[in-house]
Amino acid sequence: MNPQIIIIAEQNGGEITPVTYELITGARILQKYTDGNIKIIMTGYKLSDTARQLSKKSGLDILVINTERRANPEQIIPDEIIPDEIIFKNLPAALLNDLNSAYVCMAHNTNGLDVAPGLATKINADCITGVEKIIRTNDGVCFTRSVFNDKITTQIISSAKTTVLTIQPGIFKPDTVFAKTTGKISTISLPLFTNNYQLMGFKDNKADTAALNSADIIVSAGNGIREKEDLDFIYQLAQLFPKSAVTGSRPICDKKWLKYSQQVGVTGATVKPKLYIACGISGSSQHINGMRDSKFIISINTDPHAAIFNISDVCIIEALTTFIPEFINTYQESALKKISD
Ligand SMILES: Cc1cc2nc3c(=O)[nH]c(=O)nc-3n(C[C@H](O)[C@H](O)[C@H](O)COP(=O)(O)OP(=O)(O)OC[C@H]3O[C@@H](n4cnc5c(N)ncnc54)[C@H](O)[C@@H]3O)c2cc1C
């Protein structure tokens, strides 16, 4: 069997998540460089329609895993209450070895980061997280990822037989065209003896991000805001513009200075406003993933080497507490002057 490129698909309530289609694009790049076959693995409780839809759209073969979780041989815990991450973390090494997996690709998000390291250790694979680019070099397939708060880019080549990859969401654009042929679906049942977990239930994230999606201008607050009171600068700046909204990076939401429904990034909202003003935001890949498609980006940061400047149209190297009041004054004065003229 040719070495295979395995994609760990994500679904939410039977809906394939967009990141799965991005993983397919990443896997197709790997396929060009390695000649491997691509296979998708997904967990399968009541998901035959979902698997059919994915095989039709992607044209790829899918292996659906049905599980029985047993706390002990007598007690079967129903399949539907096992989260996918737990199933993937407990995949038997033999399964991935039998599939002759050269690469196992999953999303660089909370689920993928939960699964990838343990799975890599289990199957004696290399693990490269946060992949942003895949290229071919004379030394082999090379993966690019950012380190040190995204200030430095590293290139990594794996020499292991199998490499587990987590791929940054938002990097590889999903194919919008349906495949010409439909992939084959096969199903296996695996008993999982995992009594280490007790699922307490699911909490749906019903964050209302509608206001963010309809905003033309977003002013976003980052950890460069040292005092909660300084958030006023952000609100005052946003108030200058009609159809504006205020968002923030994760640390600001973790401090509860903004709601999680206002968090932009890989574990928050994805926004594409006409103008995104990043105030005191360093530009971690997790944040950039949620705003990189904004039409125009202005960043205010005291650090001239902040990674956010790499994707900004206008870079303002200044303390936000100095720049924003100055800007608001100048803006209001020129607006008043226009009226009196
Ligand atoms: C699995 C996972 C998921 C994540 N999901 C998200 C997510 O969805 N969204 C998200 O945002 N993060 C997310 N993160 C966190 C992310 O890795 C970063 O830690 C976070 O984005 C950093 O936020 P920041 O840029 O505001 O803060 P910092 O990285 O601390 O940057 C603060 C910046 O402010 C600048 N600064 C300091 N003082 C001033 C001043 N007076 N004026 C102007 N600039 C100043 C500094 O130079 C610095 O660049 C996630 C992390 C993980 C591991």
The ligand as an ORCA input file, in Angstrom:
! r2SCAN-3c Opt
* xyz 0 1
  C      -5.382     26.771     21.394
  C      -5.245     28.267     21.485
  C      -6.264     29.036     20.966
  C      -6.160     30.438     21.009
  N      -7.158     31.186     20.467
  C      -7.024     32.530     20.442
  C      -8.012     33.343     19.807
  O      -9.029     32.879     19.291
  N      -7.813     34.694     19.787
  C      -6.710     35.298     20.342
  O      -6.589     36.546     20.279
  N      -5.773     34.544     20.947
  C      -5.908     33.184     21.022
  N      -4.966     32.443     21.664
  C      -3.904     33.153     22.417
  C      -2.766     33.586     21.504
  O      -1.816     32.562     21.396
  C      -2.048     34.833     22.087
  O      -1.611     34.552     23.379
  C      -2.935     36.075     22.114
  O      -3.526     36.292     20.852
  C      -2.094     37.283     22.478
  O      -2.946     38.386     22.620
  P      -2.384     39.863     22.487
  O      -1.750     40.044     21.155
  O      -3.480     40.779     22.858
  O      -1.326     39.916     23.681
  P       0.256     39.929     23.679
  O       0.811     38.830     22.850
  O       0.655     40.012     25.110
  O       0.628     41.296     22.943
  C       0.431     42.562     23.478
  C       1.015     43.551     22.470
  O       0.763     44.869     22.931
  C       1.889     45.651     22.653
  N       1.843     46.771     23.615
  C       2.202     46.793     24.925
  N       1.930     47.993     25.454
  C       1.404     48.750     24.461
  C       0.905     50.074     24.401
  N       0.889     50.874     25.474
  N       0.426     50.524     23.209
  C       0.414     49.739     22.105
  N       0.882     48.470     22.119
  C       1.357     47.984     23.278
  C       3.077     44.726     22.843
  O       4.197     45.199     22.097
  C       2.529     43.430     22.285
  O       2.820     43.308     20.900
  C      -5.031     31.058     21.624
  C      -4.017     30.257     22.149
  C      -4.127     28.882     22.081
  C      -2.998     28.054     22.643
*
